[in-house]
Amino acid sequence: MNINKLLSSRVRNIKTNPFIVDLKKQNEFLNSKIKDKKILIIGGAGTIGSNYIQQILKYNPSKIAVVDTNENGLTELTRDLRSSNLLNYKPTYITYPVNLLSNTFDKIFNSDTWDVVSNFSAHKHVRSEKDKISVEALIKNNVYGAIKLLNLCEENSPKYFFSVSTDKAANPVNIMGASKSLMEKLILSKKNNFRVSTARFANVAFSNGSLLDGFIYRLDKKQPLSCPSDIKRFFVTPEQSGQICLLATFLGDSGNIFFPKLDFHKDQIYFKDIALDYLNEEGLEPIYMNSEKEAKEYDIDSNSGKYPIYFFKTDTSGEKTYEEFFTEAEDYNIKKYDSLGFINSPKVQISFEEVEASFDAVFNNSKLEKLDIIKVIKRYVPDFMHIETGKHLDQKM
């Protein structure tokens, strides 16, 4: 499937890629910062991380080490790179199927002096806040992982540190977004110690595990499509996700939070519209269902050329019907670059030890409830206005 073709009629930044403009303007600068440098990438087997690697290899770093818990993902990443021309100049390239929070990761980090450290390891789904156990896992990845990585960088500072954030960190209403907002604060606390940056993101179209990626699986398995009718999002392609992160790693000043320069009113599109476009692209006529039960009972095999689709009003915890990259209270700049805006963030005073101790106290409580974790998050992210409905996305098709 051609993602660009499918989305370009609705998404302006996919029809004409604006990030290419800044890449061309900054080509000489980027080359000076990347060529012959040593780069450590955590979470590099995912959609954004792997596309970041493809972009950064164009500037001939001398060494790339990629860490990810997904061993199969690392295998496919390597096959993909080896089957292209990106590794033809023979840099040192090595992958490690290792958890960031493990002692083994410390050995990887301390095995060399890294010029660039880029982190893509994250729980990225709103659906991760199912219960107290799933929330604990999310916090340990997104918050404890950031603390550990920043502490290691403090001891052996890279020239550039980058970690991907999310649009959901702006006015967060879900735990994932709030955890990333806290991660941003942790990163900003080091802005005067070594060079740090991050990026709030749009949805990466058809990325691993995304709703749109799920559409492909549903058709392949002859299962009905289903999505909320009232949720709209910004979208970038997988390739653009790598380009955005490449630019955000090296441009601007320490502490900048970058975001794609997209129009709130013109560039957000509804999931339901993409679902219908996808069926049309596949030559299928949508048949609208009134419930999940009705959709699952529809006989796809006996109705050639037609396909069941179920739209519903969103009613699950932590869902905003729209996206935003910054708040009016933040000092943002949308004029300096063609394709990116950024937030000028002040240094944040925050104790890593206190943050970990606060979460450890609730995690070690045998009577722990999900609300206890939310209370700790609100202590550090006071603008966190959690939407709790008692339902979560894993209860949907």
Phi and psi in degrees as a GROMACS rama.xvg file:
@    title "Ramachandran Plot"
@    xaxis  label "Phi"
@    yaxis  label "Psi"
@TYPE xy
-91.0879  102.25  ASN-2
-61.3198  -44.033  ILE-3
-59.8362  -42.9449  ASN-4
-64.7696  -42.1091  LYS-5
-63.6025  -41.3778  LEU-6
-97.7128  -16.4222  LEU-7
-63.9855  -25.5582  SER-8
-70.0996  -22.817  SER-9
-110.26  -27.2729  ARG-10
-109.556  111.104  VAL-11
-61.3962  -40.6986  ARG-12
-73.6716  -7.53259  ASN-13
-96.2859  -35.9993  ILE-14
-61.853  -43.4091  LYS-15
-129.901  109.867  THR-16
-72.5293  108.646  ASN-17
-75.6162  -20.5802  PRO-18
-71.7927  -22.4507  PHE-19
-60.9692  -34.9738  ILE-20
-60.8358  -49.4174  VAL-21
-68.8144  -34.6536  ASP-22
-62.5106  -40.8764  LEU-23
-67.7559  -42.7511  LYS-24
-65.3721  -33.1123  LYS-25
-100.738  11.0592  GLN-26
-56.4222  -49.2905  ASN-27
-64.3945  -41.6837  GLU-28
-62.5007  -47.3658  PHE-29
-62.1602  -40.777  LEU-30
-60.5807  -39.438  ASN-31
-68.2804  -26.5018  SER-32
-91.1712  -18.5036  LYS-33
-112.603  -38.832  ILE-34
-55.677  127.997  LYS-35
66.4496  17.619  ASP-36
-97.9608  159.993  LYS-37
-101.752  128.483  LYS-38
-128.597  128.784  ILE-39
-109.86  125.826  LEU-40
-123.316  122.779  ILE-41
-105.181  133.733  ILE-42
76.0703  33.3191  GLY-43
-82.7985  -3.17081  GLY-44
-91.3575  -8.45902  ALA-45
-78.645  -179.252  GLY-46
-61.857  -50.984  THR-47
-69.5472  -47.0142  ILE-48
-60.1337  -42.9127  GLY-49
-69.3555  -35.4759  SER-50
-71.9596  -31.7775  ASN-51
-61.6608  -43.9166  TYR-52
-61.4676  -42.9298  ILE-53
-61.5737  -36.61  GLN-54
-71.7606  -43.6641  GLN-55
-72.2183  -27.9908  ILE-56
-66.7724  -19.9359  LEU-57
-66.1805  -16.3317  LYS-58
-106.212  11.8798  TYR-59
57.4159  58.5327  ASN-60
-66.3875  156.517  PRO-61
-80.4533  -26.344  SER-62
-149.818  137.681  LYS-63
-132.006  123.026  ILE-64
-113.561  130.209  ALA-65
-119.228  125.203  VAL-66
-114.336  133.861  VAL-67
-162.173  148.084  ASP-68
-77.2005  -15.3544  THR-69
-88.2514  94.1918  ASN-70
-63.1156  -40.9147  GLU-71
-65.1426  -38.0686  ASN-72
-63.314  -40.4226  GLY-73
-64.907  -37.3445  LEU-74
-63.0805  -46.244  THR-75
-67.8802  -37.8141  GLU-76
-56.6737  -47.0237  LEU-77
-65.6761  -43.0254  THR-78
-59.755  -42.4593  ARG-79
-62.4339  -47.5979  ASP-80
-66.2559  -41.9877  LEU-81
-68.1593  -24.9751  ARG-82
-86.5156  -7.08061  SER-83
-102.82  -170.716  SER-84
-99.387  4.83318  ASN-85
-68.0044  -25.1559  LEU-86
-103.964  11.0936  LEU-87
-62.0377  -27.3428  ASN-88
-80.2588  1.94682  TYR-89
61.9944  55.5487  LYS-90
-74.0936  166.36  PRO-91
-72.4975  121.491  THR-92
-133.113  125.881  TYR-93
-148.876  144.368  ILE-94
-118.997  149.499  THR-95
-132.768  116.897  TYR-96
-81.0659  79.7053  PRO-97
-135.846  145.184  VAL-98
-82.3723  133.783  ASN-99
-54.1457  -35.436  LEU-100
-82.7599  -0.51875  LEU-101
-85.1289  159.673  SER-102
-66.6577  -27.891  ASN-103
-62.9051  -35.8157  THR-104
-61.5215  -37.6588  PHE-105
-56.4334  -40.2586  ASP-106
-64.5844  -39.08  LYS-107
-63.9372  -47.5409  ILE-108
-61.3864  -42.3565  PHE-109
-85.3518  2.68794  ASN-110
-78.4688  -12.6362  SER-111
-156.137  174.373  ASP-112
-104.369  114.118  THR-113
-94.0697  133.227  TRP-114
-79.1168  -34.9612  ASP-115
-134.26  131.318  VAL-116
-122.385  120.564  VAL-117
-124.708  129.167  SER-118
-114.575  120.802  ASN-119
-119.707  5.17282  PHE-120
-71.7061  125.591  SER-121
-169.228  151.452  ALA-122
-82.843  115.778  HIS-123
-108.375  -5.80366  LYS-124
-98.6334  137.945  HIS-125
-59.691  -31.7333  VAL-126
-65.6378  -8.14815  ARG-127
-67.9304  -13.1532  SER-128
-95.2404  49.9842  GLU-129
-70.4169  -47.2878  LYS-130
-153.917  -174.486  ASP-131
-63.7973  -32.2012  LYS-132
-73.3289  -45.1508  ILE-133
-64.8597  -34.4778  SER-134
-69.8176  -39.0878  VAL-135
-60.6754  -43.4221  GLU-136
-61.6019  -41.0077  ALA-137
-62.2278  -47.1459  LEU-138
-63.5911  -41.2724  ILE-139
-66.1548  -33.9072  LYS-140
-75.6721  -54.5663  ASN-141
-76.4684  -32.1696  ASN-142
-102.525  -55.5764  VAL-143
-61.834  -37.5195  TYR-144
-61.6833  -43.0363  GLY-145
-64.1497  -42.7633  ALA-146
-60.5342  -46.6058  ILE-147
-62.1438  -45.3547  LYS-148
-65.7401  -41.2367  LEU-149
-66.7674  -36.7121  LEU-150
-64.925  -40.6154  ASN-151
-64.1703  -39.88  LEU-152
-67.5204  -31.2752  CYS-153
-61.8711  -37.7582  GLU-154
-78.082  -32.3638  GLU-155
-141.399  78.7675  ASN-156
-70.5961  129.291  SER-157
-77.9988  166.763  PRO-158
-72.6768  -31.064  LYS-159
-138.58  130.293  TYR-160
-120.839  128.363  PHE-161
-131.466  140.457  PHE-162
-141.183  133.176  SER-163
-77.2661  139.25  VAL-164
-112.348  -146.582  SER-165
-154.653  151.245  THR-166
-58.1929  -25.5405  ASP-167
-73.5912  -2.17176  LYS-168
-79.5928  -15.2202  ALA-169
-86.7908  120.038  ALA-170
48.2528  60.6656  ASN-171
-65.3028  139.328  PRO-172
-123.611  -2.79561  VAL-173
-127.271  160.871  ASN-174
-67.2335  -37.0709  ILE-175
-59.2153  -49.5272  MET-176
-62.1402  -40.2662  GLY-177
-66.9619  -36.3178  ALA-178
-65.145  -34.8192  SER-179
-74.1436  -33.2108  LYS-180
-62.9893  -42.1214  SER-181
-64.4787  -40.8698  LEU-182
-58.0585  -43.2151  MET-183
-57.5285  -42.9748  GLU-184
-63.1306  -40.915  LYS-185
-61.4977  -43.6238  LEU-186
-64.136  -45.2606  ILE-187
-64.7333  -24.5878  LEU-188
-66.4127  -16.2615  SER-189
-105.32  7.42923  LYS-190
-61.3759  -25.235  LYS-191
-94.6399  -6.23161  ASN-192
-91.5927  -42.0419  ASN-193
-154.978  166.965  PHE-194
-75.7917  119.214  ARG-195
-127.252  150.98  VAL-196
-157.018  163.454  SER-197
-149.29  176.016  THR-198
-145.905  130.148  ALA-199
-86.8173  138.537  ARG-200
-115.842  152.671  PHE-201
-83.5943  172.228  ALA-202
-66.1767  134.531  ASN-203
-91.1335  111.773  VAL-204
-58.1713  127.039  ALA-205
60.0079  29.1061  PHE-206
-72.7597  163.548  SER-207
-53.7216  124.745  ASN-208
82.2354  -2.55991  GLY-209
-75.7407  163.488  SER-210
-58.4218  -42.273  LEU-211
-67.7253  -36.1922  LEU-212
-61.0214  -36.9046  ASP-213
-63.6668  -30.6946  GLY-214
-57.3695  -41.0009  PHE-215
-62.7704  -44.9544  ILE-216
-64.504  -39.8043  TYR-217
-62.3225  -44.9963  ARG-218
-65.3734  -40.5771  LEU-219
-61.8411  -34.2872  ASP-220
-97.7728  5.95812  LYS-221
55.3464  48.9955  LYS-222
-115.33  151.769  GLN-223
-66.6624  152.717  PRO-224
-85.4448  149.532  LEU-225
-153.115  137.362  SER-226
-164.738  160.201  CYS-227
-67.5504  145.037  PRO-228
-89.0173  -14.3681  SER-229
-115.04  10.618  ASP-230
-107.015  129.085  ILE-231
-122.104  150.746  LYS-232
-143.1  157.697  ARG-233
-78.9047  150.748  PHE-234
-134.871  142.587  PHE-235
-129.779  160.251  VAL-236
-80.5765  162.568  THR-237
-54.4686  -42.5371  PRO-238
-61.3769  -43.7131  GLU-239
-63.8677  -32.4223  GLN-240
-61.1415  -40.5038  SER-241
-67.4442  -37.774  GLY-242
-66.0159  -42.6952  GLN-243
-60.8177  -46.6059  ILE-244
-68.2943  -35.2621  CYS-245
-60.4097  -49.7905  LEU-246
-62.3899  -42.531  LEU-247
-67.7787  -25.7456  ALA-248
-66.8761  -38.7692  THR-249
-111.975  -24.0802  PHE-250
-81.2774  164.357  LEU-251
74.2484  -159.251  GLY-252
-110.979  163.016  ASP-253
-59.5053  131.786  SER-254
95.3837  -2.96946  GLY-255
-68.7472  138.041  ASN-256
-108.896  111.487  ILE-257
-89.6572  159.168  PHE-258
-154.637  149.728  PHE-259
-66.2834  137.192  PRO-260
-82.2974  83.6518  LYS-261
-116.477  152.052  LEU-262
-85.8567  125.899  ASP-263
-56.1879  -38.1892  PHE-264
-90.6495  -34.5019  HIS-265
-92.5635  -25.5248  LYS-266
-107.042  -0.522006  ASP-267
-93.0787  135.488  GLN-268
-128.2  153.08  ILE-269
-79.8153  142.166  TYR-270
-56.5323  -38.3969  PHE-271
-63.1595  -34.1037  LYS-272
-69.5399  -38.1198  ASP-273
-66.8065  -39.2725  ILE-274
-59.5796  -44.1713  ALA-275
-68.6159  -39.0427  LEU-276
-62.1417  -38.8352  ASP-277
-64.8188  -44.9985  TYR-278
-62.3545  -41.4598  LEU-279
-61.8906  -41.4176  ASN-280
-61.9775  -31.9809  GLU-281
-87.788  3.10744  GLU-282
73.6151  30.1313  GLY-283
-116.31  142.771  LEU-284
-92.9396  125.395  GLU-285
-71.0691  136.593  PRO-286
-116.107  115  ILE-287
-80.2838  128.739  TYR-288
-103.75  155.843  MET-289
-99.2314  -8.29704  ASN-290
-161.559  163.797  SER-291
-61.5096  -41.1452  GLU-292
-59.1045  -47.879  LYS-293
-62.6438  -39.9496  GLU-294
-63.795  -41.4888  ALA-295
-72.5239  -24.7172  LYS-296
-85.6947  -11.3344  GLU-297
-65.2616  130.977  TYR-298
-85.6543  95.3222  ASP-299
-66.3203  -40.368  ILE-300
-63.0927  -32.055  ASP-301
-89.7847  -2.18689  SER-302
-125.843  69.2935  ASN-303
-57.786  134.241  SER-304
84.5103  -1.69262  GLY-305
-121.896  152.227  LYS-306
-145.854  134.848  TYR-307
-76.128  139.016  PRO-308
-142.42  136.245  ILE-309
-122.037  120.32  TYR-310
-104.516  141.605  PHE-311
-141.615  156.055  PHE-312
-76.7125  134.894  LYS-313
-65.8244  135.657  THR-314
-145.236  23.33  ASP-315
-104.488  158.465  THR-316
-61.3076  142.099  SER-317
77.2431  15.5324  GLY-318
-104.191  124.639  GLU-319
-96.9873  145.689  LYS-320
-81.5566  -4.56954  THR-321
-142.051  172.291  TYR-322
-117.43  153.683  GLU-323
-148.266  149.08  GLU-324
-102.629  -20.3206  PHE-325
-152.711  164.166  PHE-326
-108.98  161.447  THR-327
-66.3864  -19.8961  GLU-328
-78.4614  -14.0031  ALA-329
-90.5343  147.973  GLU-330
-86.1929  91.4284  ASP-331
-107.553  154.643  TYR-332
-130.955  121.809  ASN-333
-119.543  20.035  ILE-334
-111.402  -24.3795  LYS-335
-69.3544  -39.9009  LYS-336
-116.538  156.324  TYR-337
-68.5537  -41.2265  ASP-338
-113.206  -12.7551  SER-339
-123.273  142.991  LEU-340
-105.887  170.135  GLY-341
-153.955  158.139  PHE-342
-106.854  127.769  ILE-343
-84.1959  105.054  ASN-344
-103.958  134.54  SER-345
-72.6618  160.596  PRO-346
-62.7811  140.524  LYS-347
-105.75  134.649  VAL-348
-93.0405  113.323  GLN-349
-152.868  138.284  ILE-350
-94.3547  117.795  SER-351
-60.5573  -42.5449  PHE-352
-62.4772  -40.1903  GLU-353
-67.6391  -40.4244  GLU-354
-61.1144  -49.5505  VAL-355
-63.2164  -41.7459  GLU-356
-63.6658  -38.0523  ALA-357
-64.6729  -44.4032  SER-358
-71.2217  -40.2222  PHE-359
-58.2035  -38.2902  ASP-360
-60.53  -41.1566  ALA-361
-80.3719  -36.2702  VAL-362
-63.7946  -31.7529  PHE-363
-87.7671  0.433394  ASN-364
-85.0642  120.211  ASN-365
-63.8846  -19.5427  SER-366
-100.235  20.6551  LYS-367
-54.8825  135.924  LEU-368
-123.299  157.327  GLU-369
-54.7696  -38.0205  LYS-370
-62.4654  -31.0352  LEU-371
-63.6976  -38.894  ASP-372
-68.4406  -40.5807  ILE-373
-60.7291  -39.1584  ILE-374
-62.8291  -38.5869  LYS-375
-66.9235  -43.6298  VAL-376
-59.0877  -44.1834  ILE-377
-63.0571  -25.4747  LYS-378
-61.9174  -35.1193  ARG-379
-102.958  -19.68  TYR-380
-125.509  77.9073  VAL-381
-64.1203  -20.6792  PRO-382
-87.8105  8.87686  ASP-383
-72.3975  110.067  PHE-384
-111.395  83.424  MET-385
-65.2522  131.434  HIS-386
-95.8753  112.261  ILE-387
-117.613  120.131  GLU-388
-114.175  -8.36639  THR-389
83.9281  0.854925  GLY-390
-122.773  152.758  LYS-391
-136.8  165.401  HIS-392
-65.6408  -24.6719  LEU-393
-68.4172  -8.12799  ASP-394
-91.152  1.21788  GLN-395
-107.274  160.84  LYS-396
